Amino acid sequence: MRVQNKHFQSLELYVNRDQDYYFEGNISHVKGPRGENRGYVFLFQDVTDKMRFDRIKSRFITFASHEIRTPLHGLLGFLNVIYDNLHDRLSDEEKKYFQFLLDSGENLRTVVEEMLEMSTLQDENSKLRRSHISLKKLIHSAIEKVALEQEAMSVKVELHAPEQSMIFFGEPDLLVKAFESIIKNIIIYTLPDSVVFIQLTESEALYKIEFISPGITLTAEEVDIMISDFYQMEAQITKVADGIELGFPLAKDIVQWHGGRLIIPDQEEFSIIIELPRRQAKGETEKS
């Protein structure tokens, strides 16, 4: 569809200097009847309220997370002391209830920590430590962490990567957290005694990390829920029900903070793809 005989001579924006305003803009070509360029259309949308709300939300999450984290650490500490002292006098059923309390507390602590990390990533003024790091080493670290936490897991994780070193300029702890979150969540939806493959490749422009799990079938709606900020979804295959999960949204924020993107392709074999720009590493190297 073409817009004819439309041309903007000028465009003026009146902004109150005593207050910050935010706009999103789009520019489109205006074509004539023969396809010639007749001008441009500038479309601006006022997103000031949205930006203010996002800032308020981020501050609230940071404040609430800090307020929850301190008493939660104390509560878990006392629970562990009580459990250790009473362990020999508890029945099997009472031990099960105690373990449920401890596991629930640890899950809540994980959620609180991830909320703080998401808030930090969304803060434009946050300064995180970057360094030149090997992506292969970071992925190996994430695999080892998951293996230690899930000693009895029946799913094997294999990394396939070229021999050459793949150096990226990024925040090591955050990237390990992203890889770890993805691996954990994929394992939940993977059939027992299966293998999750991690394929690391590179091109001239980017590094590509693909997490592949055969046997997982998720609908487009389930994928959208999975990458939303807070999701609670039952694993249909393994029948494992999780609580609120921040794994994928946090991983997505970490990847985007590094200038990359997280993709879940619409294909028969379930996979998650992370793309990280190589030019970022080169550019940062030149500056340092």
NORHUHU-V475125 format. One record per backbone hydrogen bond with DSSP energy under -1.0 kcal/mol. CO is the residue of the C=O (numbers start at 1). NH is the residue of the N-H. Records with the same first field share a line. If there is no record, write none. Layout:
CO=NH + NH
This chain:
16=19
22=47
24=45
26=43
28=41
30=38
32=35
36=32
39=30
41=28
43=26
45=24
47=51
48=52
49=53
50=54
51=55
52=56
53=57
54=58
55=59
56=60
57=61
58=62
59=63
60=64
61=65
62=66
63=67
64=68
65=69
66=70
68=72
69=73
70=74
71=75
72=76
73=77
74=78
75=79
76=80
77=81
78=82
79=83
80=84
81=85
82=86
83=87
86=89
91=95
92=96
93=97
94=98
95=99
96=100
97=101
98=102
99=103
100=104
101=105
102=106
103=107
104=108
105=109
106=110
107=111
108=112
109=113
110=114
111=115
112=116
113=117
114=118
115=119
116=120
117=121
118=122
123=126
131=170
133=168
134=138
135=139
136=140
137=141
138=142
139=143
140=144
141=145
142=146
143=147
144=148
145=149
146=150
150=153
156=196
158=198
160=200
166=135
168=133
170=131
171=175
172=176
173=177
174=178
175=179
176=180
177=181
178=182
179=183
180=184
181=185
182=186
183=187
184=188
185=189
187=190
194=156
196=158
197=212
198=160
199=210
201=208
205=278
206=203
207=276
208=201
209=274
210=199
211=272
212=197
213=216
219=223
220=224
221=225
222=226
223=227
225=228
231=245
235=239
240=235
245=231
246=250
247=251
248=252
249=253
250=254
251=255
252=256
253=257
254=258
255=260
256=259
261=275
263=273
265=267
270=213
272=211
273=263
274=209
275=261
276=207
278=282
279=283
280=284
281=285
282=286
283=287
284=288
